[in-house]
Amino acid sequence: MDRLESMAVFVRAVDLGSFAAAAVALDLSGPMVGKHVRFIEQRLGVRLLNRTTRRQSLTDFGRAYYERCRVVLAEADAADALAADQFSEPRGKLRVTMPAHFGRHCVTPVLLRLARQYPMLELDLSLSDRFADLAEDGFDLAIRTGALDDKAGVIARRVARQGMVVCAALSYLEIHGEPRHIEDLADHQAIVYRRLGQIVQPWLFVREGQPAQEITPVGRLRLDDLDAIADAAAEGMGLAWLPHWLVRERIQAGALVALLPDQPRYLYDCYALWLQTPQLPLKVRLAVDALAAALPKLMG
């Protein structure tokens, strides 16, 4: 007999309270329901049900086995649904919240390509540095950068890593000199990124076999837009700690100089987050896969 089918019959018999009720629900004969249950018991060598002419009850082992069977059957259904997804396409509204700058330059172009590929997919995108709540605010997907809070019921997948670089304009370096070591940064003016009025975190630097070294920058310029920080750095206003993908063209054009070339770049993680669910909706899965495929190439 089919093992998975017998599990399904057993679970239905427990749910409905009798072999007779399960037989009606499954369009089987009563003896066939009993045969499925006995097949499992003989295979396991353990009794699952105590049965009398008036009632049936689970044994202690039967109760544990019943709970595990429910999980196995749910996973099997989810796997079948996943296979069915291959022959369908995403549709309906996909609500995504993301940081304003990273979302505008990196995430939104990927999702727009996805929407062009699937005409039945609708996009509802929120570009804000406010940390929205997936459940309370009704988002399907959240994009986050940096360290994550350990929150129950939320699944996170890393979709990219941003290499961070300290940079400055040649005009600034000609006046103030070039920092050769991390410790030299304390002698320089920095352009500081802040989010929602707060300095997000110190500048981070890789240390072999140790936690990242933290440097709290000192500066009289505090901006909440990364492009504006890059522009200010190009104007000679101080040092900036920015994602390499953001300043790559400015460095190639000579507007900025990458500093501390012997220092490994700190990798700033980027995550996609969604609420834990027995079956991930196709629209969410395709969006996460698209981001995981496209963003690392952009981060370069």
Secondary structure, DSSP 8 states (H G I E B T S, - for coil): --HHHHHHHHHHHHHHSSHHHHHHHHT--HHHHHHHHHHHHHHHTS--EEE-SS-EEE-HHHHHHHHHHHHHHHHHHHHHHHHHHTTS---EEEEEEE-HHHIIIIIHHHHHHHHHH-TTEEEEEEE-SS---HHHHT-SEEEEES-----TTEEEEEEEEEEEEEEE-HHHHHHH----SGGGGGGS-BEEEEETTEE---EEEEETTEEEEEE----SEEES-HHHHHHHHHTTS-BEEEEHHHHHHHHHHTSSEE--TTS---EEEEEEEEE--SS--HHHHHHHHHHHHHHHHHH-
